[in-house]
Amino acid sequence: MATKLPPEPLDWRIKGLPAAWHGDAADLAGAGLSVLNEDLMLPAAVLRRSALQHNSRWMQRFTALTGTQIAPHGKTTMSPELFAMQMADGAWGITAATAGHVRAYRAFGIGRIFMANQLVGRANIAYVAGELRTDPDFDFYCLVDSMHAIDLLEAGLAASPPGRRLQVLIELGLSSGRTGFRDDAEAVAAAERIAASPYVCLRGIEAFEGVVQGLEPTERDAKVDALLQRIVRLGEHCHDSGLFTGEPMLSAGGSSLFDRVAETFGAARKERPFFVLLRSGCYLIHDSHFYKQLIDQLEARSPIAASLGEGLRPALEVWAYVHSRPEPTRVIAGLGKRDIGEDVARPTALAWAHPGADAAPLPLSEAHRVVRLDDQHAYLDVPAESSLQPGDLIGFGISHPCTTFDKWKLLYIVDDALVVTGSIRTYF
């Protein structure tokens, strides 16, 4: 896959870029810009190249050992460069959440898109139908979770014929959860309706199991296992009843429970020819807190994941200056809600450095804690004996990468010495 987007000039609209910078993104690779030597105008978001490469290889090996495929959820990064890396490393396609995502992915050159959502709305349906009509190689999938959703699709496709049937999967869901059929008998009736439709065809059964990932592990795992077994049973019924078109697909989409998905659907594949698709969005970036804890649990319970050696590494950090130390146990750093996400947990203070050409980051103890974020300031509680002073640098880790990526039009790729070796763009 090659991205179709033309190069864009880098200028004052890009956070972190040196004020005197002249050039485009390609020029960043050889400029020798160093975070620790203050070549960037901090705060700046960086991605460690070594972590990206490690995490991509890790998932390659996991899917190979489990006999699964992956369509990473692109909403995490909305970055054509990272999509290209994932596709080059064997991704089956890219997952979208909205019709707007689909439109962006098409601009990026993505030829296979799994829309993990219902396709609703006249303009949205007409856009997808137009892409299918004009590009016979475009491979597109979306979800349905009601008879009314099928009605809407059929009406939209009748008004804007794509020239072929739209591929859909039936979505199952949990009570008090998000989308998806709650009643399996209704889902069977929908499958029969789809199989007889001139506008849509049934390609699989799916769910988003991550909606319960925040529950206590015993309750969470029981709910997830029950949901996955419902998917298997419905898939078996549809297969045995001849309701599927093409290779039947079983899919689920979280970033923390994909081992259970692979195990359950893998067992079903031994009896029937199911294609198993994972849709984790966060594995490539990972994080320093929320997903770290969840993936640690995954590695503890999954022999396959444990066999891969070192687990996923956090790739994303945001570096900022210490602006003030107004009290012995209070530090104010120059980043805030406009620079880093806190929707799941506050940032983690990972390392610090006194800037300079020979600077090297030193770890910060857990006693250095972010306790509040304003728009442009972070409040840290620190030990009275902490070495941090105004002008020092702090590297912050994140929880849940999605809500930090959307704050940056460009993130800097760095080596392990925090020297810039490239960049990626985002299109939120």
LUMVEX-479598 format. One record per residue: x, y, z of N, C-alpha, C in turn; residue in three letters. Coordinates in steps of 0.2 Angstrom, whole numbers, plus 2048, in hexadecimal, padded with zeros to 3 digits. Layout:
LUMVEX-479598
XYZXYZXYZAla ...
//
This chain:
LUMVEX-479598
8047FA800800800800804806800Met 80380B7FC8078117FC8028177FDAla 80481B8017FF8218037FF8257FDThr 7F98287FC7F782D7F67F88347F8Lys 7F98367FE7F983D8007FF8407FELeu 7FF8467FB80584A7F980984C7FFPro 80F84D7FF813850804810857806Pro 81085980D80E85F80F814863812Glu 81486981181986D81481886D81CPro 81E86E81F81E86E82781F876828Leu 81B87882D81B87F82E819881835Asp 81788783781588983E80F885840Trp 80B88283C80587E83E807877842Arg 80D87584181086F84481387084BIle 81086D85081286E85781986B857Lys 81E86E85B82486B85C82A86D857Gly 82886F85182C87084C83187684DLeu 83787684C83C87B84D839882849Pro 83988784C83788D84983A88F843Ala 84088D84284488F83C844889837Ala 83F88483883F87F83383D88182CTrp 84087E82783E87E82083F87881DHis 83A87581B83A86E81883486A819Gly 83486481682E86081782F85A81CAsp 82B85681C82C85082183284C81FAla 83384B81983984781783F84A81AAla 84085081A84685381D847852824Asp 84285082884384F82F84884A830Leu 84884582C84B83E82D85384082EAla 85684482A85D84582B85F84C82EGly 85B84F83185C85683486085583BAla 86084F83E86384E84586085284AGly 85985484A85685784F856853855Leu 85785585B857852861852855866Ser 84E85086984A85386F84E855874Val 85385187685785387C85B85987CLeu 85D85A87586186087485D867873Asn 85786687485286C87385186E86CGlu 85286A86785186C86084A86D85EAsp 84586A86283E86B86183B870866Leu 83687386483287786882D87386CMet 82F87187282B86D876825871879Leu 81F86D87A81E86687A81E863873Pro 82085C87282085986C81F85186DAla 81B84E86981984786A81E843865Ala 82083E86882583A864823833865Val 82582F85F82482885F82B82485ELeu 82C82086383381C86383381785DArg 83781885883781385283880C855Arg 83C80B85983E80485C83880185FSer 83480486282D802865828800860Ala 82880485B8238038558257FD852Leu 82B7FC85082E7F684C82D7F0851Gln 82E7F085782D7EA85B8267E885CHis 8227ED85D81B7EC85E8187E9857Asn 81A7EB8528177E984B8197E184ASer 8207E084C8227D984B81F7D4850Arg 81D7D785681A7D385B8137D1859Trp 80F7D58568087D48548097CF84DMet 80E7D084980F7CB84480F7C4846Gln 8147C384B8157BD84E80F7BA851Arg 80B7BE8558057BC8598007BA854Phe 7FE7BD84E7F97BB8497FC7B5846Thr 8027B48448057AE8418037A8845Ala 8057A984C8047A38507FD7A1852Leu 7F87A68517F17A58537ED7A484CThr 7F07A48467ED7A38407E77A883FGly 7E97AF8417E47B48417E77B983CThr 7E27BE83A7E47C48367E27CA83AGln 7E57D08387E47D683C7E27DC837Ile 7DD7DF8397DC7E68367DC7EB83BAla 7E27EE83C7E27F38427DD7F8841Pro 7DB7FA8477D68008477DA806846His 7D980A8407DC81083E7DB816842Gly 7D58168467D381C84A7D981E84FLys 7DD8198517E281A8567E681F854Thr 7E981F84E7EE82384C7EC828846Thr 7E78268427E682983B7EC82C838Met 7F18278377F78298347F882582ESer 7F98278287FA823822801820823Pro 80682382680D82082680C81A82BGlu 80981A83080881483580480F831Leu 7FE81182E7FA80C82A7FF808825Phe 80380C82280880981D80C804820Ala 80F80582681380182A80F7FA82CMet 8097FB82E8057F58308037F182AGln 8017F48248007F081E8067ED81CMet 80C7F081C8127ED81A8147E781EAla 8117E78248137E282980D7DC829Asp 8097DD8248047D78247FD7D8826Gly 7FB7DE8277F47E08297F07DE823Ala 7EA7DB8257E57D98207E27DF81DTrp 7E17E48217DD7EA81F7DE7EF825Gly 7DA7F58247DA7F982A7D27FA82CIle 7D17FB8337CB7FC8357C9803836Thr 7C38058347C080C8357BB80C83AAla 7B981283D7B38128417AE81683EAla 7AF81B8397AB81F8367AC82082EThr 7A682282B7A78238247AC828822Ala 7AD82D8277B38328267BA82F826Gly 7BA82A82B7C182682B7C2822824His 7BC81F8217BD81C81B7BF820816Val 7BC8268157BE82B8107C682D811Arg 7C882E8177CF82F8187D3829816Ala 7D28238187D581D8167D681D80FTyr 7D181E80B7D181E8047D6823801Arg 7D68298047DB82D8027E282B804Ala 7E38278097EA82480B7EB81E806Phe 7E781C8027E88167FE7E680F800Gly 7E280F8067E08098097DB805804Ile 7DC7FF8027D87FB7FE7D37F7801Gly 7D47F58087D07F180B7CE7F4812Arg 7C87F58137C67F98197C07F581DIle 7C17F48237BC7F18277B97F782CPhe 7B37F982A7AF7FE82E7AC7FB834Met 7AF7FB83A7AC7F88407A67FC843Ala 7A17FD83F79C80284179680183CAsn 79080383D78B80383978C809834Gln 78B80882D78B80D828784810828Leu 78481682A77D81982B77E820827Val 77882282477882982177982981AGly 77582D81677582D80F77B82F80CArg 77F83480E78583680B78A83180DAla 78A82E81378F82981478F823810Asn 78882080F78781A80B78981C804Ile 7878228027888237FB7908247F9Ala 7948267FE79B8277FD79E8207FCTyr 79C81B80179F81480179D8117FAVal 7968127F879480F7F27988117ECAla 7998187EC79D81B7E77A48187E6Gly 7A78177EC7AE8147EC7AE80D7E9Glu 7A98097EB7A88027E97A78027E2Leu 7A38077DF7A18077D87A78097D4Arg 7AB80D7D67B18107D27B780C7D3Thr 7B78087D87BE8047D97BC7FD7DAAsp 7BC7F87D57BA7F17D67BE7EE7DBPro 7C47F07DD7C97ED7E17C87EF7E9Asp 7C37F47EA7C27F67F17BE7F17F4Phe 7C17EF7FA7BE7E97FE7BC7ED805Asp 7B57ED8067B27F180B7AD7ED80FPhe 7AD7EE8167A97EA81A7A67EF81FTyr 7A07EE82179D7F28277987ED82BCys 7957F08307917EC83578A7EE835Leu 7867E983777F7EB83877D7E783EVal 7787EB8427767E884876E7E9849Asp 76B7EA8447637EA8447617EA83DSer 75A7E883D7577E88377567EF834Met 7567F48387557FA83575C7FC832His 7617FA8357687FC8327687F982BAla 7657F382A7657EF8237617F381FIle 75B7F68217567FA81D75A80081AAsp 75E80381F76180981D767808818Leu 76A80381876F80181476C7FF80DLeu 7677FB80D7647F98077617FF803Glu 75E80480775B80A80476180E801Ala 76680F80476C81380276F8107FCGly 77080A7FC7738067F676F8067F0Leu 7688067F17638067EC76480D7E8Ala 7658127EC7658197EA76C81A7E6Ala 7718177E97788187E677B8117E5Ser 77980E7E077C8077DF7838067DEPro 7868027E278D8017E27907FC7DCPro 78B7F87D978C7F37D478E7EC7D7Gly 78E7EC7DE78F7E57E178C7E67E8Arg 78B7E07EB7887E07F278D7E27F7Arg 78B7E67FC78F7E98017907E3806Leu 7967E28087987DD80D7977DF814Gln 7937DB8187917DD81F7927D8824Val 7947D982A7947D582F78F7D6834Leu 78C7D18377877D283D78B7D4843Ile 7897D984778C7DB84D7887D8853Glu 78B7D58587887D385E78B7D8863Leu 7867D98687887DD86E7867DB874Gly 7887DE87A7867DD8817817E1883Leu 77D7DF8887787E388B77C7E988FSer 7797EF88E77C7F58917827F788ESer 7847F388878A7F588578A7FA880Gly 78D7F987A78D7FE8747887FB86FArg 78A7FA8697867F88637867F0863Thr 7827EE85F7827E685E77B7E3860Gly 7797DE85C7737DA85E7737D8865Phe 76E7D986976E7D687076B7CF870Arg 7667CE86B7627C886A7657C4864Asp 7677BD86676A7B98607657B785BAsp 75E7B685D7597B58587587BA853Ala 7587C08567587C685175E7C684CGlu 7647C484F76A7C484B7697BF845Ala 7667B98477657B48427607B683CVal 75B7BA83F7567BD83A7597C2835Ala 75E7C68387627CB8347667C782FAla 7697C283176E7BE82D76A7BB827Ala 7647B88287607B682375D7BB81EGlu 75C7C182175A7C781D7607C9818Arg 7667C981B76B7CC81776D7C7812Ile 76D7C081376E7BB80E76A7BB808Ala 7647BE80975F7BE80375F7C5800Ala 7637CA8027637D18007677D27F9Ser 7647D67F57687D77EF76D7DD7F0Pro 76D7E07F67717E57F77777E47FCTyr 7767DF80077C7DE80577D7D6805Val 7837D48087847CD8097877CC80FCys 7867C68127897C58197907C2819Leu 7957C581C79C7C381C79E7C0822Arg 79B7C282879D7C082E7997C2834Gly 79C7C083A7997C284179E7C5845Ile 79D7CB8487A27CE84C79F7D2852Glu 7A47D48567A27D885C7A87DC85EAla 7A77E18637AC7E58667AC7E386DPhe 7B17DE86F7B17DC8767B47E087BGlu 7B87E68787BB7EA87C7B77EF880Gly 7B07EF87F7AC7F38837AC7F188AVal 7AE7EB88C7AE7E98937B57E8896Val 7BA7EB8927C17EA8957C37ED89BGln 7BE7F289E7C07F58A47BD7F28AAGly 7B97EC8A97B77E88AF7BC7E48B2Leu 7BA7E28B87BF7DE8BC7C07D88B8Glu 7C67D58B77C87D08B37C37CA8B2Pro 7C17C78B87BD7C18B87B67C38B5Thr 7B37C88B67AC7CA8B37AD7CC8ACGlu 7B37CF8AA7B47D18A37B57CB89FArg 7B97C68A17BB7C089D7B47BC89CAsp 7B07BC8A17AA7B88A07A57BB89BAla 7A57C289B7A17C58967A47C488FLys 7AA7C588F7AD7C58887AD7BE885Val 7AE7B988A7AD7B28877A67B0885Asp 7A17B388979A7B18877997B5880Ala 79B7BB87F79A7BE87979D7BB873Leu 7A47B98747A77B586F7A47AF86DLeu 7A17AB87279E7A58707977A686CGln 7947AC86E78E7AE86A7907AF863Arg 7957B28627987B385B7997AD857Ile 79C7A885B79E7A285879779E856Val 79379E85B78D79A85978979D853Arg 7887A38537857A684E7887A5847Leu 78F7A68477937A484179279D83FGly 79279884479179184278A79183FGlu 78579484277E79383F77E796838His 78179C83778079F83078479B82BCys 78A79882D78E79482978A78E827His 78778A82C78478482A77D785826Asp 77A78B82777478D82377679081CSer 77C79181A77E79381477C79B813Gly 77C79F81977B7A68187817AA817Leu 7877A881778D7AC81678E7AC80EPhe 7917B280C7947B280679B7B2806Thr 79F7AE8037A67AE8037A97AB80AGly 7AF7AC80C7B27A98127AF7AD818Glu 7AC7A981C7A97AC8227AE7AF827Pro 7AC7B582A7B17B882E7AE7B8835Met 7B37B783A7B17B98417B67BE843Leu 7B47C38477B87C98487B67CC84FSer 7BB7CE8527BA7D38587C07D8859Ala 7BF7DD85C7C37E385B7C77E6860Gly 7C87E38667CB7E786C7D27E786BGly 7D67EB86F7DD7EB8707E07E7876Ser 7DC7E587A7DE7E28807DC7DA881Ser 7D77D887D7D47D187E7D57CD878Leu 7D97CF8737DA7CB86D7DC7C486EPhe 7DF7C38737E27BC8747DB7B7875Asp 7D67BA8797D07B687A7CC7B5873Arg 7CD7BA86F7C97BA8697CD7B5864Val 7D37B58647D77B08607D67A9862Ala 7D67A88697D57A186B7CE79F86AGlu 7C97A386B7C27A086A7C079F863Thr 7C27A485F7C17A48587C579E854Phe 7CB79E8577D07998547CD792855Gly 7CA79085B7C778A85C7C1789857Ala 7BD78E8567B778D8517BA78C84AAla 7C078F8487C278E8427C4786840Arg 7C67838457C777C8447C1778842Lys 7BB77A8437B57768417B277983AGlu 7B37808397B07838337B5788830Arg 7B578A82A7BA78E8277B9795828Pro 7BA79782F7B979E8307C07A282FPhe 7BF7A882D7C57AD82D7C57B1833Phe 7CA7B18377CA7B583D7CE7BB83DVal 7CA7C183E7CD7C783E7CD7CB844Leu 7D37CD8467D47D184C7D47D984ALeu 7D37DD84F7D37E484C7D67E9852Arg 7DB7E78557DE7EB85A7E17F1857Ser 7DF7F785A7E27FD8587E880085BGly 7E97FD8627EE8008667F57FD866Cys 7F57F78637FB7F38648017F6862Tyr 8017FA85C8077FD85980A80285ELeu 80680686180880B86580980986CIle 80480586F80480387680380987AHis 80480888180580E88580880D88BAsp 80981189080D81189680980F89CSer 80280E89B7FE80D8A17F88098A0His 7F380B89D7EC80789C7ED801898Phe 7EF8018927F07FB88E7F67F7890Tyr 7FB7FA8938017F78967FE7F289BLys 7FA7F48A07F77EF8A57F37EA8A2Gln 7EF7EC89D7EB7E78997EF7E1895Leu 7F47E48927F87DF88E7FC7DB893Ile 7FE7DE8988027D989D7FD7D489FAsp 7F77D58A07F27D08A27F27CB89CGln 7F17CD8967F17C98907F77C4890Leu 7FD7C78918037C38908037BE896Glu 8007BF89C8007BA8A17FB7B58A0Ala 7F67B689C7F17B089B7F27AD894Arg 7F67B08907F67AD8897FD7AA888Ser 7FD7A38888047A08868077A2880Pro 8037A387B8067A68748097AD875Ile 8057B18788087B887980F7B787EAla 80E7B38838147B388781A7B0883Ala 8197AC87E81E7A887A8227AD876Ser 81F7B38758227B88718287BC874Leu 8297BB87A82E7BF87E82C7C6880Gly 8307CB87F82E7D18828287D387FGlu 8237D688381D7D888081D7DF87DGly 8177E287C8177E887881A7EE87CLeu 81D7F38788217F887B81D7FF87AArg 81D80387F81A80A87E81E80E879Pro 81B81087381E81486E81D81B86FAla 81881E872816825872818828878Leu 81C82E87781D83287D81C83987BGlu 81B83D88081A84587F81F848883Val 82484C88082984F884828856885Trp 82985988B82886088D82D862892Ala 82D86989383186C89782E86D89ETyr 83286D8A383086F8AA8308778AAVal 82A8798AB8298818AB82A8848B2His 8288808B78298838BE82987E8C3Ser 82C8808C882C87C8CE82A8818D4Arg 8248838D58228888D98228858E1Pro 82287F8E282287C8E98278768E8Glu 82A8748EE82F86E8EE82C8688EBPro 8258678EC8228618E981D8628E4Thr 81E8678E081A8698DA81E86B8D5Arg 81D8688CF82086A8C981A86B8C3Val 81B8708BF8178728BA81A8718B3Ile 81886C8AF81B86B8A981786E8A3Ala 81A86F89E81787389881386E893Gly 80E86A89580A867891803866894Leu 7FE8658917F78658947F386188FGly 7EC8628907E785E88D7E785F885Lys 7EA8658837EB86687C7F0862879Arg 7F485F87D7FA85B87B7FA85387CAsp 7F68518817F784A8837F0848886Ile 7EE8428857E88408877E783E88FGly 7E283E8927E183C8997DA839899Glu 7D78368947D08348947D082D898Asp 7D582A8997D582389C7D98248A3Val 7DF8278A27E38298A87E882F8A6Ala 7EA8328AC7EF8378AA7F68358A8Arg 7F98398A58008378A28048348A7Pro 8098318A580E82E8AA8158318A9Thr 8188348AE81F8378AD8248318ADAla 8278318A782B82B8A683382D8A7Leu 8358328A583C8348A583D83B8A5Ala 84383D8A78458448A684C8458A4Trp 84E84B8A285584C8A08568548A1Ala 85C8558A285F85C8A286185D89BHis 85E86289786086289086786388EPro 86986188887086288687285D881Gly 87785E87D87A85A87887B85387AAla 87D85288087F84B88387A849888Asp 87484C88886F84A88D86C84388CAla 86B83F891868839891862839896Ala 85C83689485783689985883189EPro 8558338A485682F8AA84F82E8ADLeu 84D8288AF8478268B184482A8B7Pro 83E82B8B783A82F8BD83782A8C1Leu 83782A8C88348268CC82C8278CCSer 8298228CE8218228CE81F8278D3Glu 82382A8D78218308DC8208368D8Ala 8228368D182183C8CD81A83B8C9His 81583E8CB80E83C8C980B8428C6Arg 8088428C08048478BE7FD8478C1Val 7FB84C8C47F584C8C87EF8508C5Val 7F18548C07EC8598BD7EF85B8B6Arg 7EB85C8B17EC85F8AB7E88658AALeu 7EB86B8A87E78708A57E887089EAsp 7E687589A7E68758937EE875891Asp 7F28788947F98788927FE877898Gln 7FC87589D8008738A37FE86D8A6His 8048698A98038638AC8068658B4Ala 8028638B98048638C080685D8C2Tyr 80C85D8C580F8568C78118578CELeu 80F8528D28128518D981884E8D8Asp 81D8508DC82484D8DB82784D8E2Val 82C8498E482F8488EA83384F8EBPro 8348518F18378578F383F8578F0Ala 8418518F08488508EE84984F8E6Glu 8448508E284484F8DB8498548D8Ser 84C8528D38518568D084E85B8CBSer 84885A8C984585E8C48458668C5Leu 84786A8C08478718C18448748BAGln 84287A8BA84087D8B484587D8AEPro 84387B8A884887A8A38498738A1Gly 84886E8A68498678A58448648A1Asp 84585F89E84185B89A83D85589DLeu 83785489C83484E89E83084B899Ile 83184489882D84089482883D897Gly 82283D89481C83B897819835892Phe 81782F89681382A89280C82B893Gly 80882888F80182988E7FD822890Ile 7F78248917F281E8917ED81F88BSer 7EC8198887E781A8827E981E87DHis 7ED81C8787F08208737EC82586FPro 7E582286E7E18268697E082D86BCys 7E082F8717DE8368737E483A874Thr 7EA8388727F083C8727F283D86AThr 7F18388667F283985F7EE83E85CPhe 7E883F85E7E384485B7E584B85DAsp 7EA84C8617EC8538637F285585FLys 7F585185A7FB8528567FA85184FTrp 7FB85684B7FB855844801851841Lys 80785284580D84E84381084C84ALeu 81384684A81684384F81D84184DLeu 82284285182984184F82B83A850Tyr 82E83684B83183084C83883184FIle 83A82E85584182F858844828859Val 84B82885984E82285B84F822863Asp 85281D86585281D86D856822870Asp 85A82686D85D82C86F85983286FAla 85383186C84E83786B85083C866Leu 85483986185683D85B85083C856Val 84E84185284884084D84B83D847Val 84883784584A83383F84483383AThr 83E83783B83983783783383A83AGly 82D83983782783C83A821838837Ser 81B83983A81583683781083C838Ile 80B83C8338068418337FF83D835Arg 7FB8418387F483F83A7EF843837Thr 7E98408367E38438327DD842836Tyr 7DC84583B7D684483F7D184983DPhe 
//
